[in-house]
Amino acid sequence: MSNPLMRLAQNVFAWPLIQRELVALLRTRRAFWLLLMSTLVSFLVPLARWPSGSGSIAFFDENVVVFLMFIVTQLVVALLIVPAVTAGAFAGERERETYDLLHSTLLPPSSIVVSKFLAALGYVVLLLVAAAPAGCLLYMLGGLGLATVLETYAVVFACVLSSGVVCLAISMRCHRTTHAAIRGYVWVAVWHLGVYLLLGLSMQLAYLVAGDELRRLLLEDESMVAQVNYLMNGLCPIPVVAGLAFGDAIHRPTGMQPIVPVWLAYVGYAGAISLFHFAYLLRRVRRPDAPAERASRVDGMAHDSDGSRPSVQRRRRRRQKRQRRLALGTRVLLRHGEQEATVVPNPFANPVFAKELRAEFIGRAWYRSVLFWPPLALFVITAVATEWEWETAMFIALFALGMIVLIVPGTSATCVTKEIEQGNFDLLRSTLLPMRRILSGKLFAALFGGLGIVAAAAIALALVGVFDPSNHSRGRSYYRDMSIAQKTSAIAMVVTVLFLTAVFLTCLGGLFSATSRRSMAALVKTYAAAAALFLGVPFLWMTMMFGGSGSEGAVQLAAAMSPFGTCVWILATTFRASTDDGPVSVFVTFVFFYGPGSVLLWIGANAYFRAHRLRDDG
């Protein structure tokens, strides 16, 4: 009986391949220090919360909030690590030209996929297991049930494992590790957040455009609507863990018996995503790879349909068509940059900036269109469909901020390292351009590529400020009466926060790109630093402030440490508070933190770039 089981395990898991992947990863110093630092930081949370005397009911309630913040931080950090460790599973094999060697072995295709999956996610699971005792210590402090802790970790592991399968499928489709990592971040956000937001917005919009008869039927059958709304929360892990921490009271109406628990619904949703992408992996890995496919694509682009001569005219027409599709702002910048500056220096007269806007990935017309028109349409529909100004503005600001944090580091962190990897850095260094202008052109182009999100959010927030909600079914008397000047001031502060966050992330990615040798290392460092600054530092500060010693000033300082907290504070105090002092003070503190921080990051990147990259490209 044991022999068939052993043969099945050897065919499925391919232990030599798993050992090779894990040994190559765990032997690096980065893996050791990341495991050590994550474990130490995780244990700082229960140590900061450890009571000096007997606990009270307020202490138990605060412990629930701390546990929720701890779990959410662990989940976000794990989701930031998963695309980084899985991007090179198949795309890295293609870059090293070793993908065909996997097919030349005696390993079946299923064992290759399973081995890559276990090897890539084994390290992430190890990080979560190492931090799990800190969560158990929070359980020992009270206010939480054992079933709540176990169900919460089931949700976290389901989210991480499904994200790993999604990123492996992305790596199978890509030929470069950097592209696989960036697309992995995007698709993880789409499956675990975008589907939830789009479905909720679609239901709200369908309810508003429905006729009176359909609205009456929905109001009569409140149990069905409550069941649908309850199960819809099972599409995103954040509402699920929030509902588990607070006893499921924030999602389930009183007296409603759900068809299935929301955490189990999310586990099923994550399992469906995993099965879908795993089936794609099994089908795709059976086909030999594409040096031949890439060559055929190149040959197809270089010759006419009959294969007789190069289609130069056709490629030229396509290039001219792409140039005509450039956005108006891009054409103005390029035309203005090509003119010679006579009186004052022209900031756009940078050949590197013009080259990035014309030839690189961020210069593609479809890329800028995707970053502007779909978010603008989503934000405008949200402004029209949602009945409450505060929720509308909050959704637009946080969604735009999430897209900025997701996209801008991916373009800025690879601005220098991709030139080194592609062998073009010596060409840039041999020009007469100073190193400062090379780096400034790269970073300015990366910033310009993400400003479409800021512009879309600014337009939608302006619509929220002037939109008349009188045609809605419910009034907005819940909020205090405000003038247009107050709304305009709050919206201007939120847009400034979005823009300053994009600038800060651009400078942060530029610093790590100037100090790194590989694009993947620069990406991991940038996303890790952004997560630590935006989530980790405010979380540790709030953890230390809980327990009676915190004041309103300390809470405002914690909000100003993160752009997410700053946007929430500005909108909440503007639309729901009775004073206007809170948003201004938090906004000024945020600008004081991240304005000089961006300047210091730029100075550091420029100094290192001139001191080291001028001598060698390593």
Buried (B, 14 or more C-beta within 10 A) or exposed (E): EEEEEEEEEEEEBBEEBBEEBBEEBEEEEEBEEBBEEBBEBBBEBBEBBEEEEEEEEEBEEBBBBBBBBBBBBBBBBBBBBBBBBBBBBBBBBBBEEEBEEBBEEEBBBBBBBBBBBBBBBBBBBBBBEBBBEBBEBBBEBBBBEEEBBEBBBBBBBBBBBBBBBBBBBBBBEBBBBBBBBBBBBBBBBEBBBBBBBEBBBEBBBEBBEEEEEEEEEBEEEEEEBBBEBBBBBBBBBBBBBBBBBBEBEEBBBEEBEBEEBBBBBBBEBBBEBBEBBBEBBBEBBEEEBBEEEEEEEEEEEEEEEEEEEEBEEEEEEEEEEBEEEBBEBBEEBBEEBEEEEEEEEBEBBBBBBBBBBBEBBBBBBEBBEEBBEEBBEBBBBBBBBBBBBBEBBBBBBBBBBBBBBBBBBBBBBBBBBBBBBEEEBEEBBEEEBEBEBBBBBBBBBBBBBBBBBBBBBBBBBBBBBEBEBEEBEEEBEEEEEBEEEBBBBBBBBBBBBBBBBBBBBBBBBBBBBBBBEBBBBBBBBBBBBBBBBBBBBBBBBBBBBBBEEBEEEBBBBBBBBBBBBBBBBBBBBBBEEEEBEBBBBBBEBBBEBBEEBBEEBBEBBBEBBBEBBEEEBE
